Amino acid sequence: MMRQLLSVLVFACMLPAGAQKVLKILAIGNSFSIDAIEQNLYELAHAQGDSLVIGNAYIGGCSIDRHWGNTYNGKTDYSYRKIIGGKRTIQDKKTLKEIIQDDEWDLITVQQASPVSGVPDTYVHLNDLMDYVRQTARKPFHFAFHETWAYSKDCVRKGYNEYYQGSPLIMYRSILNTVWQETRKVGINDIIPSGVSIQRARAILGDSLNRDGFHLEKTYGRYVAACTWCEFLTGKSVLNNPYFPQTINPALALVAQRAAHEAMTFQKAAYIEPAYCVNGEFYEECPLSVRNASWRYYTAPSGKGIMAVTIPGNLPDEERFYAIPEFKIKHAAELKELIQNGKGKKPGKKQPVATGATLQEQDMLLKEMVHKFRFE
């Protein structure tokens, strides 16, 4: 589906030699869309030879319900922020209809207000909002959903404790599960995984991605989200993109680009094959803190095998960020049932063994690089 989206948006038009396709995107958003697309995104795309027109229909803290309400009451609550040629203009007191009809958009994105982004009951008017946007747009376009990020540990924003027990990990997983579930109900197949990329960056940089507990840190935090959008929109790997803001160093740029690329790789995979299961959570690679644990090997009737271990307590959060959500695992229920029955065998010489986690070892090197650039 992602490949189909990109072929339609970027490569479908037959252009004269030397001509450039301009991709026009509109976010129906809130302050989290400001964080993600209003800085760095245009420059990242331009640096790799792509051209964007970026629109943002902004109301601070706006939820899907409020956007939907604004479609039939015509409120002029929006700040219309538009970037053309790298230059931003802002028009206040706009209706959503005026913004949608201002240009011929190729892609329109929606997102939920961050406090309830992981609460399924708050998505009931998503399909209504989408119907209105389709009826209002000047030409056919594609929908995508912007999956936003979890808060930091010390965030005190309303709803954080109520819905997520004040835990970034619980909020992150709630967002992933809810967005996957609710977008499929309304036929959105394309998700911009900013929530995953921010969490992957947290595994390296620690809990430093938010400036106030929920909005993104203005330099490398926002850059992570922009890298995610850039790879989603253009279909090109953001790794080694030459652009990064002067306010960050090459090590931080590498962390951001890699986090975004891994999030996009994760998102595009229909299913991910786990090799390990720790306390009922699935992983592609062995978490470092348990690689010397006493594992057992399980073979499912389908022929799939997995190493599993149960340990007292939980893994550290930065390792649990690597866990694969069960909706990305084809045989998750079957594997969990096998492991719960406890009939696995200890690995023999011909069985896979826990030998380390390449991605986590790379992260350790990146942490050293970041520390060096920051403090030397």
N, C-alpha and C positions, 0 to 999 in steps of 0.2 A: 504493500500500500504506500509506503514512503517513497519507493522508487516511482510508482505511478504519479504521486503528487508532484515530485520534482520534475518528471518528464513533462507534465502539463504546465507547470508554472515557469520553468526555466528554459526548457529545450524544445518545446513543441512548435514554437513559431519559426518559420523559415525567414531568416533575416538577411538583408544584403550583406556582402562581404564587409567586414570591419564594423558592422552595426552591433550594438549591445542591447541585450534584453534588459529592461528595467522591471524589477519585481516590486510590486506595490503591495504593502502589507498594512493592515489596520488592526490594532489591538483595542478591544472593548474591555477596558481594564480599570486599574486603580493605581495606587502608589507603587505596587509591585511591578506593574508594567513600566512605570518610569524608571525604576531600578534596572530593569532588564534590557530595555531597547533604546533609551534616549541618549545613551552615551556609549561609545565604543563599537556598537553594532554596525553603523554605517561605515566606520573606518576599517573595521575588520573585513567587511565584504569588499570594500574598495581596494584594499591591499592585495586581494586575490583576484581582482579583475571583474568583480560583480558590482552591479548598481542597484541600490534600493531607494524606494520612497517609503518612509516610515510614518504612519499615522497612529495617534494614541488618543482614544476617547476616554478622558480621565475624570474620575471623581474619587477623591480620597476615601479609602475603605469601602468602596462600592461592591456590593454583593450581586449575585445573579438576580435575586429577587428585585433589588432596586433598579438594576438595568432594565429588567422586564417591565417594572412599573413605569419607568420613564418612556417606554415605547408607546403607551396609550394615553399618558397625560401630557406629553409634549413639554416636559420641564426643560428649562434652559440651564441645567445644572452642570453641563460639561465644559471642561477646558479642552479645546481641540489643539493638540500639539502635533506639529508636522515637520518632518525633516526631509528636505530636498537639497541635493548637492552638498550634504553635510551641514546645512544651515537650518536651524530650528526657528519656527514661528509659533506663536501661541495666540489663539483666539478664545476668549472667554464667553460665557453665556450662550453656549450652543446647545441645540437639541441633538439627540442621537441620530435622528433622521438626517439632519443637515450634514453631519459628519460622514455618515455612510454614503450619502449622495454627492459628496464633494469630489470624489475621484472614482476611477474604475479599478477597484481593488482586486488583486489576484488571490489574496489570502486574508481571511479575517479570523482573528483569534478571540476566544473568550476565556475567562478565568474566574475563580471564586474569590470572595473576600478571604483573606488569610486566616482569621480566627476559626472559620467554619469550613476551611478547604478540605478537611478530612472527615466531614460530617455528612453522610449520604442524604439525610432528610432535607438538606438545604439546597438540593439540586433539582427540586420538583419543577421549576419553571425554566430549566435550561432549554428544553425543546421548544417552549413557547418563544423564548428569546431568539433562538435560531430561526424559527419560522418567520418572525418579523424581519430579521436581517435579510433573509433570502428574498422576501417580498419587496424590500426597500432598496436593495443593491442595484446598481446600474447595469451590471452584467453578471453572468455566472462566475462563481468563485469557489474556493475550497475553504472549509472550516478546519481549524486546529484548536486544540485546547492547551493553554499554558498552565502546566503543572508547577505550582509555586513551592516554596521551601519551608522547612520547619524553623521554629524559633530557636534562640540560644537558651542555654540552661537557666540563665538568670533573668529571663524575660518575665515581666510582671503584667503583660497585657491581658485584658479581660478575655476569658474563654480558654486561655492556655491551660490553667489548672482544671477547669471544668471539663474540658473535652479530652485533654491529653496528659493529665496528671503532672503537668509541668515538665514533661520529658521530651527532648528533641527527637529521641528515637521513636517513641510512641506516636508523636505527631507526624514524623516522616513516613512511618509505615501506614498510618491512617490515610495520609494524603495519597500515597501510591495506590493503595487498595481502592479508595473511594473514587479517584479519578479514573482508574482503569474500569471500574464497575459502571460508573455513571456515564462515561463517554460512549461506551458500547450500547447503552440503552437508547441513545439518540443518534447513533450512526456516525460518531466522530471516531475515525481510526488513527488520527495523527496527533500525537502528544509531544509537546516541547518540554523535555524533562529537566527543567531548571532545578526542581526539587532534588533529583538524583545527583546532578553535577555539584550543587552546593554541598550535599552530604559527602560526596566523594572528596571534595576539597577539604572538608572538615577532618577527614581521616588523616590528612597530612598537616594541615595548618592549625588544628585544634578548634576550639569553640570561639573563633575570632572573625567569623564571616558576617556578623550583624553589627551595625553601628549603635543600635538602640534596643537590641533584643529581638527585633523582627525585620526592620528594613536592612538592606545589604550594606556592608561596609563600602564606602564610596570609591575605593580604588580597586583592589583585587577582587572584592566581593562582587561588585557590579560587572567587572570584567569576566568573571566566571559565567554569569548569566548571559552576557552578550556573546561569548564564545559558543555557548549552547545554541542560541538562536541562529547564529551565523552558520553553524554546521547543519542545523535543521533546514534552513531556508535554501542554502546553496547546494547541499549534497556533497560538499568538499570537506575533507578532513581539516579541522582547524589547527592541527599540530603543525608547528613551524610557520604559522602565519607570522609575517614580519611585523605586524602592528601590535603594539601594546602601549598604553599611556605612559608618559614620562614619570608619572607618580609611582610606578612600580618597577621592580628590577627584573632581570631575565629569569631568575629562579621562580619568582612568583608567577610570571607569565607562563612558564612551563607547567607549573602546578595547575593553573586555571585552564590552559588549553587541554591538558591531559584529562582533567576531571570532566570537561565538557565532552571530549571525544569518547571517553568511557561511558558517559551517560547516554550518548547517542547510539553507541554500539549496543548497550543494554536495551534501549528502547526499540531498536530495529529488529532485534531477535524475537522471533515468534515464541520460541521456547529456549530455555537455557538448561543445559545438562549439569546437574550437580554431581560432584564427586565425593562430597563430605556432608555429614549431618552432625551438628553439635547441639545437644539439648533441644532437638526438634527443629533447628534452623538449618537451612541448606546453604551450601557454599560451593563455588566452583573450585576454589583452592583452599588448602588447609590453613586455618587461622594459626598464626605463629605461636600463640600462647598455649596451644594444645597439641602441637605437632609431635610431641614426645609422649602423648597420653596412650593409654591402652585401648586400641581401636578394635572394632569388630566389623567383619565384612558381610554384606547382605546382597543376595542375588534375587531379584524379582522374577516372577514367572515370565515377564516380557524379555528377560535376559539382561536387564539393566542391573548394574552393580553400584554399590555405594558404601563408603566407609562411615561408620557412625560411632559416636562416643557420648556418654553422659557424664558431665562433670558437676560437682557441687557449685552452686552459684552461677552467675552469668559471665560471659566473656566481656571484656571492656567494650564500651560503646564504639570506639573507633574501629574495633574488629567486627562488631555486629553491623556496622554500616555496609559491610560486604555481603551480608546475607541476601539471598535471592528470594523475592516474594513468591508465594506459592502459585500465584496465577501465571508465573513465567515457567513453571515446571510441569511438564506433561503428565508425569506419573506421581505427583506429590502425595496424593492420598494413599496410593498403593505402597509407596516407599515408607511412609510414616506408619502404616499398619504393620509392615514387616518389622520395622525397628521396635515398635511397641511390643510386639510379640517376643522379642528378645532371642530369636533363634539364629542369630548370625554366628559366624565362626571367626576365630582369631586369624589374622592374615598369615598365610604361609609364604613360602618363597616366591610362588607364582602369583600371589595376590598383590594388588596395589598397596603401597604403604604411604604414610604421611611423611612427606619429605620436605615440606616447606611451602611457602606461598609467594610466588614470584611477584605479584602485584604489591604485596605488603613489604617485601624486601626493597622493591623500587621506591615505595613510599618512604621508607627509612632513609634512603639515600637523598630523596628530595627534601626531607626535613633537614638533613645536614646542610644541603645547599642553601635552603632558605635561611637557616641560622647564620651561615657564613656571610651571605649578602646583607643580612640585617645588622650584624654585630661586628663585622670586621671591616 
